[in-house]
Amino acid sequence: MKRPITTGRQAPRGPSQRQLRAGELIRHALVEILREQEITDPDIAGVSITLTEVRMSPDLRHATVFVEPLGGGEAAAVVVKALNRHHKFLRGRLGHAIDMKFTPALKFLHDDTFDEAARISAIFADPKVAQDLKPSEPSDGWKDED
């Protein structure tokens, strides 16, 4: 059986430089749009929203926007629903703010990385785990004497 011919080039393992650049461009533009407070929705009014990341599809036609409202908790689900209700309005404003061939469709999701970081910090703060993180003395009789 013949071995398959390889070109020596591996498949990409993450977003391309183009996707990353477009995601940052869209994130900055959306921050400016939300800063202007043009949306008159009581669920978003007076809430400070952090746009943590924008992930673009390979064809740059779809953008997933990760958001974290200040305070988190139950407010996160309400804010994400409100932003998804206004995605067409935000896409229209975004089209005027960026210089791309296509304005991507927007989908808003809650960013769980802050919750995950807090959970991991709590695990490291646990006394049972903290004792394993401290360096122990050598038990084989060797002592470092100066």
MARPAVO-506269 format. One record per atom (N, C-alpha, C, CB): residue in one letter; x, y, z. Coordinates in steps of 0.02 Angstrom, whole numbers, plus 50000, padded with zeros to 5 digits. Glycine has a CB too. Layout:
AXYZ...
end
This chain:
M500424994150000M500005000050000M500445006250000M499525000050060K500275010949957K500675017049952K500535021750010K500545020449886R501055025050029R500995030150082R500715036550050R501685031550115P500245039950086P499965046150057P500495051550051P499375048650100I500435055349999I500915060749987I500755066550033I500885063049912T501255068950069T501165074750113T501555080550086T501385073050186T501285086350094T501625092350070T502065095450123T501105097450046G502045092650183G502465095450236G502115101150273G503115097850207R501515102650253R501155108150285R500575105450324R500915113350233Q500535107150387Q500005104750431Q499385109250425Q500245104450503A498815106450441A498205110350442A498245115550498A497575105750452P497965121550487P497995126650539P497635124350602P497685133150514R497905126150659R497635123850723R497305129450762R498185120850763G497085134550733G496765139950768G496565145350720G497215142750823P496335150850746P496135156150701P496745159050664P495775161750740S496625161150603S497155164050564S497285171250587S496975163950488Q497835173950564Q498005180850581Q497465185550556Q498685182750551R497185183950499R496645188050469R496025187950513R496475185450399Q495845182050539Q495265181550584Q495385185450648Q495115174250599L495975184850676L496135188450738L496105196050728L496825186350763R496385198350672R496385205550658R495675208150648R496795207150596A495265204450611A494575206450599A494175206250664A494245201850546G494295201350706G493955200950771G494105206950815G494145194650807E494735209050817E494915214850858E494615221250829E495685215550862L494605221850763L494305227650731L493565228150749L494385227250654I493215222650747I492505222550763I492395223850837I492185215850743R492815221050880R492745222150952R492815229550969R493275218050991H493315232750941H493415239950954H492835244050928H494075242350923A492575242350869A492015246050840A491385245050882A491885243850768L491265238950906L490675237650948L490715241251015L490585230150959V491315241751042V491405245451105V491205252751095V492145245051129E491405255751040E491225262651026E490465263351016E491595265250965I490155258550982I489435258850970I489055258251036I489225253250922L489265253651078L488925252851143L489065258651190L489135246251176R489655261751183R489825267451226R489365273351211R490565269451215E489145273951149E488715279551130E488005278851157E488695280251055Q487845272951185Q487195271651217Q486615273251170Q487115275751280E486635270651109E486105271851061E485525266951069E486375271350991I485625261551106I485105256551115I484675258651175I485405249351125T484025259251163T483575261151217T483195254951241T483065266651193D483555250651275D483265244551303D483375244751379D483585238051271P482855243851419P482945244151491P483405238751519P482265243651525D483485233251482D483935227951506D484675229851498D483795221451469I484815234351452I485515236451440I485655243251470I485655236551365A485145247251480A485235254151505A485595254151572A484565257751510G486135257951575G486505258751638G486945252851656G486035260051693V486995247851613V487415242051627V488075242851590V487055235451607S488615242051626S489275242251594S489435235251568S489825244651645I489565234851503I489675228451470I490395228151445I489185227451411T490725222651461T491405221451437T491375216651379T491865218751493L491655218651322L491715214151265L492405210951269L491605217851196T492425204651289T493075201551303T493415198851240T492985195951352E493015196251193E493315193251133E492805192951078E493595186151149V493045193251016V492635192150957V492975186750916V492525198750916R492625181250905R492895175850864R492545176050796R492795168950898M492945176150744M492695176550676M492695169650644M493115181550635S492205168550600S492205162450559S492755163250506S491495161250525P492985157750477P493515158250426P493345162750366P493685151450401D492705163050348D492515167450292D492345174550314D491915164450256L492415176050377L492305182750407L491585185150400L492775187850375R491105180650391R490405182650385R490015181750449R490075178650330H490305178450498H489965177450562H490455179150619H489705170150569A490195182750668A490605184650726A490245182550790A490755192350726T490605179050833T490355177350899T490675182050948T490495169750917V490255185950983V490505191151028V490395188651100V490145197951016F490935188151138F490895186051207F490855192251251F491505181651227V490345192451294V490215198351336V490185196351409V489565201851315E490355201151452E490305200251524E490055206851553E490995198251556P489435206951578P489185213051609P489495214051678P488415212951615L489575220251697L489855221851762L489375219251815L489985229451771G489625215251860G489195212251912G489065204951898G488545216051917G489055202951834G488955195951816G488305193151844G489535191851840G488315186951865G487745183751896G487155182951848G487525187551956E486555184251875E485945183551836E485885188851782E485345183851882A486215194451792A486185199951743A486485197851677A486535206151770A486945193051677A487285191051616A486795188251565A487825185851631A486345183851587A485865180851541A485395186151512A485455175351576V485195190951552V484735196251529V485085200651478V484485200451588V485715202451491V486085206751446V486225203251380V486745208951479V486405196951382V486545193151321V485915192651279V486815186151337K485345191251310K484715190951273K484545197651241K484135188751319A484655203151278A484515209751251A484965211451192A484595215051306L485605209751198L486065211051142L485885206851081L486795209551164N485675200651091N485475196551035N484825198951003N485395189251057R484395202251043R483785205251015R483955211050969R483315207651071H484485214650985H484685220650947H485265219250899H484875226150995H485375212950881H485955211450839H485905214550770H486025203950832K485305215450743K485235218450677K485405225950680K484525217550650F485185229250732F485345236350740F486105237250748F484985239350802L486405233050789L487135233450801L487525231850737L487345228750858R487275227050698R487615225350635R487575231250587R487295219050604G487005234750585G486945240550542G487425246050560G486235243250544R487485247450626R487965252450649R488675250250636R487865253950724L488795243750644L489465241050633L489675241850561L489495233750654G489205241050515G489365241750444G489625248650426G488755240250403H489375253750461H489615260550449H490285261950483H489085265650472A490435258050536A491025259450576A491655255850551A490895257450647I491565250350514I492145246450492I492195246650416I492115239150518D492785245150391D492905244950319D493075237750299D493475249850298M492545233750293M492625226850271M492135225550214M492495221850330K492295220550174K491865218950117K491165216950139K492175213250075F491125212950192F490485210750219F490465212550293F490375203150209T489875214650316T489785215750387T489545209150417T489265221550402P489905206450465P489735199850491P489085199750531P490305197150534A488755194050530A488175192950573A488435192150644A487755186650550L488085195050692L488315195150761L487915190150804L488265202150791K488275186650846K487965182250896K488315183550961K488015174650875F487935185151013F488215186751078F488155180851125F487865192951108L488705179451161L488715174151211L489035176851275L489115168051185H488835173851331H489145175751395H489835172551400H488695173451455D490315176451423D491005174051430D491085170851499D491515179851420D491225164451499D491285160651562D491995160551589D491045153651552T492465163851557T493165163351579T493275166551648T493615166751529F492895171851664F492975174951730F492725170251785F492595181651733D492175166851772D491905162051820D492385156151829D491215159451798E492675153951774E493145148351776E493785150351814E493325145951705A494015156451803A494615158851839A494475159251914A494835165751812A493885161451933A493705161852004A493665154852034A493035165452013R493405150051996R493355143252021R494055140252032R492955138951971I494515141451985I495195138851991I495555142152049I495585139851926S495455148652059S495755152152116S495505149352181S495605159652112A494865147752184A494585144752245A494895137852258A493825144252239I495025134152206I495335127552214I496045128352241I495345123652147F496425133052214F497115134252238F497115136952309F497475139052192A496595140452330A496575143252398A496375138052450A496075149052400D496115132352428D495925127052474D496545124552512D495575121152436P496505123952578P497105121952617P497385115152596P496925121652690K496965110452575K497215103852554K497635104352491K496625099052543V497455108752446V497825109652384V498445114052398V497385112852329A498365119152440A498925123752455A499515120052486A498685129252501Q499385114952527Q499945111352557Q500345107452505Q499695106552611D500025105452451D500385101952398D500795106752354D499905098052355L500625113052356L500975117952314L501605120552347L500515123652298K501665119852413K502255122252449K502835117352437K502115123052525P503445120052427P504015115452418P504155111852484P504645119352395S504315105552479S504455101652539S505205100852549S504115094752536E505395099152610E506095097952626E506305091152597E506215098052704P506925090452575P507145083952550P507125078752606P507865084452521S506865072952591S506775067852643S507315062452641S506105064652636D507795063052597D508305057852592D508925059152634D508515057052520G508885063852680G509445065152725G509925070452701G509815058952737W509885072452641W510335077552614W510075084352635W510395077052538K510495088352662K510305095152680K510775099852645K510325096252757D510515105352624D510905110352590D511205114952643D510465114452539E511845114052657E512185118152708E512665123052674E512565113752758D512675129052698D513125134152671D513695135452717D512755140552657
end
